[in-house]
Amino acid sequence: MEMGKEIRRLRNERGLTQEALAEDLHVTAQTISKWECGNSVPDVQMLPEIAVYFGVTIDQLFAMSPEQQLERMENHIYSRGLFPEAEQRQLEQQLKAIGEDPAMTGKTETLLAKLYNSQAEQYRLLAVEHGKTAVEKSGDPDAISELCNAWGSYIPDWCVRNHHALIAWLSDYCRRNPKNRSAHMWLLDNLIADRRLTEAREWLEKLAAMDDSFRVPLYRYLIAQAAGEQDETEVQLRKLEEMAESEWCCATTLGDIYTQRQDYDKAIAWYRRGQELQPSPKFTDSAMSIAHICEIRGDKAGAIAAYREQLRLMREDWGIAGGEDYAQVERAIHKLQE
């Protein structure tokens, strides 16, 4: 077994005999031999002790590649709720150790960002629950402010809600990396959100030079909409509808557009079309969006059906039948059934 081979490699690297290792781990030399030959494996309760002894992670004992370790850690992050502090520190240490390899630094830094974002989201959910209780108990303006901030409320103050720092960073990055399509799209999203439309049009031309997908008419639509150019908005919308008949991502984007127009029937139709066109494994966004629309409309049965479709996709397409994300959807169904 791979763990036995790894224990043998680590033992030889230390210049230890099986007898010496057995004495340090308080087992017999025959036990060490069985591990190394693959005839048995250490008891799960011994794995932390063995890992500490050799100065490696438990994943390394399984002889996982760095890529496999990162995949396992990412799955762990998304299957959990709020991490205990000690467990978060352990993850941080493991990621930083893997990131010492320059070839892995980008991936480990990305996963650290995902870890902190996941933790921040869990704390945000806690803030929502405490904020709701505070408002119910006191009705105090400060409590209402904290609840709305935790729940991601729109903030009218321009000084708080503008994205000038992010835009400046993304602009500089895109100038240095002119072929990074994803960064250009994030830059456009934030420019349009801040109504910096002259700059948005300039950056859109740069995106158009490297992208011939539906995203170019989509951004033309968004810019025209923000500028109040109704005729141009409708022209670009028709282009998107033509492209969406064979492009699942464009179809779900039209679902978003019609949701924002409060044309919910069309929105649901496009979300379903997008899910139909999308190859497996299918994302759950369309089902989730339909559930939210149904909740807005007061259609509890429709919302429950959409949430159940989301759970089905999680199980059948992604092999997820537990964890915090799955539990959140189950809680949403339970709340609607009360």
Order of alpha helices (4+ residues) and beta strands (2+ residues): alpha-alpha-alpha-alpha-alpha-alpha-alpha-alpha-alpha-alpha-alpha-alpha-alpha-alpha-alpha-alpha-alpha-alpha-alpha-alpha
